[in-house]
């Protein structure tokens, strides 16, 4: 029998989802939190909102791991920019190698 918390990853994801439940401008995947703003002022305001929420739940962040005000990021295999999102160049060959979807009736 293994030691430790079973389903710890799922438990933490559910915890993050609960924390950010009513904040629709945040996307959380485990310990990665993505948020956006249409202006630097809006971005800063949302960052302060996030910090307040995390502080309420006693969650610490490492400033060295934070990327703020980036115009382009990679997140879960996608490149996200102000123009939209697309697969990262590394993912394209994998997507092209996928067989076409089949309709099953």
N, C-alpha and C positions, 0 to 999 in steps of 0.2 A: 504494500500500500504506500502510495507516495505521500510525502509530507507537504505541507503548505496549503494554500487556498486553491481549491479546484475552481476552474472557470474564472480565474483571476482577470484575464483579459476581457472577457464578456462583462464581468462585474464592474471593472473600471470604465468600460465604454458606456454602460448603462448609467453609471455615476456621472460621467461627463455630459451625457445626454440630458440627465435630470437637471444639472447645474445650468445648462444653456438652453433649457426647454423653451422659454419665451423670448429668447433673443435670436430672431430669425436672420440676423446678419453674421452669425458665427457658424462655422462648420467644424466639428470636432471628430477626429479619428484618433482614438487612443490618446496619446499625449501631444498630438499635433492639433493646434487650433488655428483655423484660418478665418480671417475676417477682412472686410473691405469697407472702403468709404469712397464717396464720390469726390471728396475734397480732403486736403490735409487736415482741416479743422474737424471734419466729420470722422476721419480716421482716428485722430487723437481722442475725440470724445468717446468713440467706441472702445478704444484701448483702455481708457480710464474706467469705462463700464465693466470691461472684462476683468481688470485688476481688482475692482471692488468686489465683483462676484467671486473671484478666486479667493480673495482675502476672507470673505464670509465663510468659505468652506475650508479655510486654512490650507490652501494649495499654493505651493511656492513655484515660481518660475525662475529660470536661469536667464538673466539678461544676455549672456553671451550666445544663447541659442535662439534669441528672438531676431527676426528679420522684420523691420518695420518700414512702411512706406515704399516697399518694392513695387515696381511697375510690372515685373514679370517674376513668376515663381513656378517651381515644379512641385506638384502635390499629387500623390497617388498615381504617378505615371502620366500626368497631364501637365502641359505647360499652360499656365493661366496668365493672360495679359489683359490690358484694358480693352482689347479687341475681341476677347472671348477665350475659349479653351480649345486645345487640340492635343493629340497624343505627343509625347516627347519623341524625338527622333529615334531613341533607343527602342521604343515600343512599336513603331511602325512595321518593321519586319515581322514581328510576332502577330500583329493584327492581320497583315496580308497573308500569313500562313494559315490562318483559321479557315476551315471549310465553310462554304456558304450555308446559311440556315436552311433547314428543310421544313416544309409545312407537313404536319402530320394530321390526317383527318380520321 
